[in-house]
Amino acid sequence: MLSRAVSILRLVIIAVAIPFLLLSSNISWVVNWPPLYSYGFEKYDVDLYTGIQIKQLVSAGKQIRDYFGDEKEFITVRIEKDGEIIPNLYNHREILHMKDVKELIKGVYRSQQVSALLIAVGVLLGFALPIPGHFGRSVKWICRGGGITLAATLFVGLLALGGFQRFFLYFHLISFSNDLWMLDPRKDFLIMMFPQGFFFDATALIVLLTLAEGLILWFAPSLIRKFWNI
């Protein structure tokens, strides 16, 4: 009886952890994907608004990505502008906001690691339980995890992309305990480099990737179970 309860619990954990793994993995990948930055800089004419050459903007983007992965508390973005070296492009308020952003990104990384660990433990635990057919049930619940991912992503994605300005506002109100994110687009380089349209594009990419992966998990396990008769 106990082993059966543990078996059910592990399957539920697998199904629930899958959406978190997919979403956190996609966010991590998009945040660290260089072409997204280059695309955004060119699409939104960031060089014209900032007076910074595209090459220097690309360098700034790399320094930001490096900052998300290093142990530095505060960001330093060193670039060249109008023939002069700027030791740090961002002002004090922007630097403090980027510290908050880094903590948020680190939380995404932790979510990715924890959800992956839970899925791995759930699958491996099946081999230790004296219940036949555990592999087939694991595949079935992975399929359900894909279904949960599809439903949740469609719901949130429609809310986000259908009214992105409001979604973007609520995201900041929920994610940050201060108003450091309220920057001035006339003088703060951070918001000039990354306008709202940039985040819309990034969100759309995350939604599309997660939907595609959820769809694959929704159908592929069923084909596997049918093919191998498990």
N, C-alpha and C positions, 0 to 999 in steps of 0.2 A: 504493500500500500504506500509506504514511504517513498520507495523508488519510483512509483508511478507519479506521485505528486511532484517529486523532483524532476522527473522527465517532462511533465507538463510545464513546470516553471521554466525550465531551460529553453523549451520551444517558444514560449511567450517572450522570453528575454531576447532570443535570436530575432524574432519578428519585429520587436520594438526597437532593437538596436540598429537594425539595417537602415532605416531612414536617417538616423543620426550619423551613421558612418558615411552614407552616400552624400548627405548634405555637407557635413564638415569636410569631407575629402574634396568635394567640388569647390567649396569656398576657399580652402587652402590652395588648391591648384590655380584658381582664377586670380587670387591675390598675388600669387608668385609667378604669373604668366607674363613675361616681358612684352609679347605682341599686343596685349590688351592696352598697356600703357602707351606704346608707340601709336597704336590706332587712335586712342583717345586724344592724344596730343595733336595729332594731325586733323582728326575729324572736327574738333572743337576750336581749332586755330589758337591753341594755347600759346604758341610762339608770338602771335600778334598781340594777345592780351597781356602777356608778361614781359615781352621784349627780350625773351630768352630763346636762343636758338634751339631747334629740335634736338640737336646732338647733346646739348647741355641738359635739356629736359629728360632725355633718355637716361643720361647719367644720374640725374636726380631720382628718377624712378627706380633705378638699380640700388641706389643708396637707401631708399625707403624700404625696398624688399629685403635688403641686407639687415636693416635695422630690426625688422620683424623677427629675424632669426638669430640675432646676436644677443649679448647680455647687457648691452648699454641701456642705461635708464632713459637718457634723453637723446633725441635724434640730432644729428649734424648732417646737413646737406650742403656740401661745398661745390660751387659751380663758378663758371666764368660768365660775366654779363657785361656787355659793352667794353670788352677788353680788360676788365678788372676782375680780380678774384674775390668772390664773396665767401667768407669763412662759413657762414651759416645762412641759408636763404630764408629760414623761418624765424619769426619773432617769438617772444616769450610765450604768448598765448597759444600760438600754433604748436610750439614744442610741447607744452603741457597737454594739449589735446592729443597729439600724436602718442604721448605716453599712455593715455587712456585707450587709444585705438590699439596700441600694441598689446595691452592687457586683454582686450577683446579678442584679438587674433590668437593670442596664446590660449585663451579659453576654447577657441575653435580647435586648435591643435590637440588640446587635452581631450575634448569630446571625441575627436577622431581616434585617439589612442584607446580611450576607455571603451568605446563602442566596438572597436576591432577586437579588443581583449575579451569582451563579453561574448561576442559571437564565437571566437576561437574556443573559449572555455565551454560554451554551450554545446558546440559540436563535439569536442573531445570528451565531454562528460557523457555523451551518448554512448561512447564505446565502453564506459565503465559501468553502465547500468545494465542489469540482467533482464532487459526487455527486448525482445526480437523486433526487427524492423525499424530500429532507431534511425538508420540512415535515410530511409524513405520518408519518415516523419520530419526529419530535419530539412530535407529538400522541400517538402510540402510547406513548412512554415517559413522557409526562405522565400518561397513563392508568395506567401501571405505578406511577408515583409515588403516585397516589391509592390504588392497591392496597396499597402498602407502608405508607402512612399508616393505612389501615383496619386492617391486621393489627397494626401496632405499637401503635396507640391502643387497640384491643380488648384486647390482651395487658396493657399497662400499666394501662389503665382498670379492668380486672377485678381486677388486683392491688391497685390503689389503693382503689377503692370497696368491694371485698370485705373488706378488712382495713385500714381507713384509719388506725387508731391506730398500727399497726406501720409502715405505709407512711410516715406523717407523721414517725415517729421516725427511720427510716432516711434519709428526705429531709434532715432536719436534720444527722444524723451525717455524711452525705456532702457536703452543701453548705457546712457551716461547720466551720472548723478550731478552734473554741473552744466553750465552753459558755455563751456569753452569751445564747443562745436559751432557756436553762433559767430561766424567770421564775417569780415567785411570784404566783399568781392572787389572793392575798389583799391584795396591796399594789401590784403593778405594773400600771399602767393599760394598757400595751400588750397584755398577754394578756387583760385584762378586756374591752378593746374588740374584740379579735379572738380569740375562743375557737376551739377546734378545729373546731366545727361550721361556723364561717364559712369555714374553709379547705376543708372537705369540700364545701360548696356551690360554692365557686369552682372547685375541681377538677372537680366534676361538670359544671359549665358549660363548662369548657375541653375536657373529654372529649367532650361532646355536640357542640360546635361543630366540633371536629377530625374527629369521625366523619362529620358531615354533609358537611363540605367534602371529605373523602377519598372519600365515596360519590359526590359530584357529579363529582369528577375521574375516578373510576373508570368512570363511565358516559357522561358528556358527551363526552369525546374520541371514544369509539366511535361515537356518534351523528353527530358532526361528520365523521368519516372516511367514514361510510356516506353521509351527505347530500351531501358534496362529492366523494365518490369519490377520496379522497386516501390 
